[in-house]
Amino acid sequence: MDMNFFKNNPALGNLSPEKLEFLMNFANAGKPTQMKDMAPFLFGTLNNAKKKNIQFSQSETDLLIQILKQNMSPEEAQKADRIIALMNSNKKGG
C-alpha cells in the first residue's frame, strides 16, 4: 500500500478517528488482485464496518475502491472502473 495515498489525500482529513483507523487497517490487509474478487471483498469490508457502527458515505466508499485498485493490474483496474460506472448509472436510473 502506498502510504502517500493517505498523506496526500485531502478527503481523509475530515474522517473520524474510527473511520481513519478502519481505513488504515483495510489498506494494510491483504486484498484481492482480480476484479472478480473485489466486490465480495468490498461488501464484506463494509459489513464489518457496519457491525462496528461505522458507515461510509459514497465518497468514502470510493476511497476504499481506490485502495483496492492499487493492488490490481491496469487491466483489472479498468475492468473495475467499467463495472463501478455501470453500477452507478443503474443506481441513477440510467
N, C-alpha and C positions, 0 to 999 in steps of 0.2 A: 504494500500500500504506500502510495506517495503521500507522505505526511504534509507536503506543501499544499495539498488539496485542502487540508484543514486550516493551515496558517493563512492561506491566501483567499479564502472563501468568505466574503462578507455576509453571506446568508447564515453562517454559523454563529455570528456574533450575538444574535438575538435568541439563541436557543437556551432553554432552561438547562441547569446543570445535569438533570436526569437524562434529558434528551441527548445532550452532548456526550455524556458517558456511554449511553446506549449506542450512539453512532460510532464512537471510538472503538467500542468492543466489536461492533459489526465490521468496522474497517479492518480490524486485526484478525477476524475469524477467517477460516478457510471458506472460500466461495467458489461456486461453480464457474467453469470456464466455457461452458456451452450454453447457448441460448435456451435450449430445451429444458435445462435445469434451473434457469434463472427465475421464472415465475413461481414455481413451488417454493424455492428458497426464499424469495422475497415475501410471499404470502405467509410463510412460516415465521419469518422475522417479524412481520407486522403483527401476527397473532401473539408472539412472545411479548412484544411491546404492549399490546392491549392488555395482556394478563398482568402487566406491571403498571397499568393505568397510564401508559404513555401513548398518546395519539399523535400522529404526524399529519401535517397539512399536505396538500398536493405538492407544494414546492419542497417540503422536507422529504416527501416520498421520492421526488425527482432526485434529490441528493443521494438517497440510498441507491437509486438506479445508476447514478453516475459512479458511485463507489463500486458497484457490481461490474460495470462495464470496463473498469480499469484493468481487470484480470482477463478480459476477453481479447481474442484476436480481432483485428479490424473488421474482418468479415462477420464474425459473430456479433460484434457491437453494432454493425449496420443492420443485421437481422433484428436485433433488439430494438433499435430505433424505429424500424418499419412496423414492428408489432405494437410497440407503445403508441406510435402515431395512429395506427388503426384502432386500437383500444380507446384512445382519447377521442377520435372522431365518432366512434359509436356512442360514447357517453354523451356527446353533444347532440346526438340525434342525426348525425350526418353521415 
